Amino acid sequence: MIRFTCIALFVVIFLIVSLPIQLVEYFIGKSNPELRDRSSLAIVNWAFRVVLFMAGTSVTVLGEENIPKDEAVLYVGNHRSYFDILLTYIRVPGPTGYMAKVEMLRYPSLCTWMRYLHCIFLDRTDIKAGMKSILNAIDKIKSGISICIFPEGTRNKTSEILLEFHDGSFKIAEKSGCPVVPISINNAGAIFEDHLPRIKKAHVVIEYGKPIYVKNLSKEERRRISPMVQEIIKNNYIKNKDLV
């Protein structure tokens, strides 16, 4: 419980102390949005690294060279832990927004940072709002901002299987023309979710698959893009189990 308490205190202090910083970021964004993108990314990356250090988390990363550095991408990963976001976000090479549940808007300071980082809030109970979120994600990618989604739709409670991916998520890549980068994350649940409410030291393995360009796929392959990406993530997930 010591790790949990220390991390909880750090997060609360960071969100309070960063309130004036958010105000500065707001005015920077008015005159220079690109500068705010870089500064917000640096600030939140620092906070995420501190949390992972306090949690005692070590990470092995495979295939990071597969991430295109000169264009926005759609990251697609399996989802077992709240820490999935921290683990992957500290590695993004440029501005990246995450698809997040709309309930995150309840937390004022946190949701402000999420907005600065181009996160998109998804209401799973409203189909019309969901389509609007997809269109928003497409616009962001076209403007050079990557998007990360976890198409299982929720945190998976078991480490043995992947939940079925939601097909709609891949419309982002199909309509924007961006590459899809599969991410498999092994053992993130061992940090927190496997033994709530304690946080324990854990070794996590992350593998980035080769980018998939939807525009280069046949019509049949495009129709099967969701299970295709899920199969890549699943195979890498199984392959890397012995590394954790």
Solvent accessible surface area in square Angstrom, and as a share of the most:
residue,aa,sasa,rsa
1,M,117,0.52
2,I,141,0.72
3,R,73,0.27
4,F,68,0.28
5,T,64,0.37
6,C,57,0.34
7,I,12,0.06
8,A,40,0.31
9,L,102,0.51
10,F,38,0.16
11,V,57,0.32
12,V,80,0.46
13,I,98,0.50
14,F,28,0.12
15,L,36,0.18
16,I,107,0.54
17,V,91,0.52
18,S,1,0.01
19,L,90,0.45
20,P,85,0.54
21,I,65,0.33
22,Q,11,0.05
23,L,106,0.53
24,V,86,0.50
25,E,5,0.02
26,Y,93,0.35
27,F,123,0.51
28,I,42,0.21
29,G,11,0.11
30,K,141,0.60
31,S,96,0.62
32,N,64,0.33
33,P,79,0.50
34,E,119,0.53
35,L,71,0.35
36,R,47,0.17
37,D,20,0.10
38,R,139,0.51
39,S,28,0.18
40,S,0,0.00
41,L,25,0.12
42,A,63,0.49
43,I,43,0.22
44,V,7,0.04
45,N,22,0.11
46,W,137,0.48
47,A,6,0.04
48,F,42,0.18
49,R,124,0.45
50,V,34,0.20
51,V,9,0.05
52,L,11,0.05
53,F,168,0.70
54,M,49,0.22
55,A,0,0.00
56,G,23,0.22
57,T,20,0.12
58,S,60,0.39
59,V,50,0.29
60,T,48,0.28
61,V,39,0.22
62,L,55,0.28
63,G,16,0.15
64,E,54,0.24
65,E,141,0.63
66,N,33,0.17
67,I,5,0.03
68,P,21,0.13
69,K,132,0.56
70,D,133,0.69
71,E,74,0.33
72,A,13,0.10
73,V,1,0.01
74,L,0,0.00
75,Y,6,0.02
76,V,0,0.00
77,G,0,0.00
78,N,3,0.02
79,H,21,0.10
80,R,22,0.08
81,S,0,0.00
82,Y,106,0.40
83,F,15,0.06
84,D,0,0.00
85,I,60,0.31
86,L,26,0.13
87,L,1,0.00
88,T,2,0.01
89,Y,4,0.02
90,I,17,0.08
91,R,72,0.26
92,V,16,0.09
93,P,73,0.46
94,G,22,0.21
95,P,44,0.27
96,T,2,0.01
97,G,0,0.00
98,Y,7,0.03
99,M,30,0.14
100,A,17,0.13
101,K,75,0.32
102,V,47,0.27
103,E,68,0.31
104,M,43,0.19
105,L,66,0.33
106,R,170,0.62
107,Y,108,0.41
108,P,105,0.66
109,S,16,0.10
110,L,58,0.29
111,C,9,0.05
112,T,36,0.21
113,W,6,0.02
114,M,24,0.11
115,R,130,0.48
116,Y,21,0.08
117,L,14,0.07
118,H,30,0.13
119,C,17,0.10
120,I,5,0.03
121,F,35,0.15
122,L,45,0.22
123,D,40,0.21
124,R,142,0.52
125,T,128,0.74
126,D,61,0.32
127,I,150,0.76
128,K,174,0.74
129,A,33,0.26
130,G,13,0.13
131,M,108,0.48
132,K,150,0.64
133,S,9,0.06
134,I,22,0.11
135,L,103,0.51
136,N,62,0.32
137,A,0,0.00
138,I,11,0.06
139,D,90,0.47
140,K,39,0.16
141,I,10,0.05
142,K,135,0.57
143,S,81,0.53
144,G,46,0.44
145,I,18,0.09
146,S,12,0.08
147,I,0,0.00
148,C,1,0.01
149,I,6,0.03
150,F,25,0.11
151,P,4,0.02
152,E,6,0.03
153,G,18,0.17
154,T,66,0.38
155,R,51,0.19
156,N,5,0.03
157,K,153,0.65
158,T,50,0.29
159,S,46,0.29
160,E,124,0.56
161,I,107,0.54
162,L,25,0.13
163,L,59,0.29
164,E,148,0.67
165,F,7,0.03
166,H,110,0.49
167,D,98,0.51
168,G,38,0.36
169,S,19,0.12
170,F,3,0.01
171,K,94,0.40
172,I,0,0.00
173,A,0,0.00
174,E,69,0.31
175,K,120,0.51
176,S,25,0.16
177,G,29,0.28
178,C,7,0.04
179,P,0,0.00
180,V,0,0.00
181,V,0,0.00
182,P,1,0.01
183,I,1,0.01
184,S,1,0.01
185,I,3,0.01
186,N,3,0.02
187,N,51,0.26
188,A,1,0.01
189,G,2,0.02
190,A,23,0.18
191,I,0,0.00
192,F,29,0.12
193,E,25,0.11
194,D,85,0.44
195,H,31,0.14
196,L,110,0.55
197,P,69,0.43
198,R,108,0.40
199,I,13,0.07
200,K,83,0.35
201,K,144,0.61
202,A,14,0.10
203,H,56,0.25
204,V,0,0.00
205,V,0,0.00
206,I,0,0.00
207,E,26,0.12
208,Y,4,0.02
209,G,7,0.06
210,K,154,0.65
211,P,41,0.26
212,I,22,0.11
213,Y,64,0.24
214,V,6,0.03
215,K,125,0.53
216,N,115,0.59
217,L,32,0.16
218,S,59,0.38
219,K,161,0.68
220,E,89,0.40
221,E,72,0.32
222,R,89,0.33
223,R,170,0.62
224,R,116,0.42
225,I,14,0.07
226,S,4,0.03
227,P,58,0.36
228,M,44,0.20
229,V,0,0.00
230,Q,32,0.14
231,E,87,0.39
232,I,57,0.29
233,I,0,0.00
234,K,89,0.38
235,N,78,0.40
236,N,21,0.11
237,Y,13,0.05
238,I,95,0.48
239,K,115,0.49
240,N,1,0.01
241,K,75,0.32
242,D,136,0.70
243,L,90,0.45
244,V,74,0.43
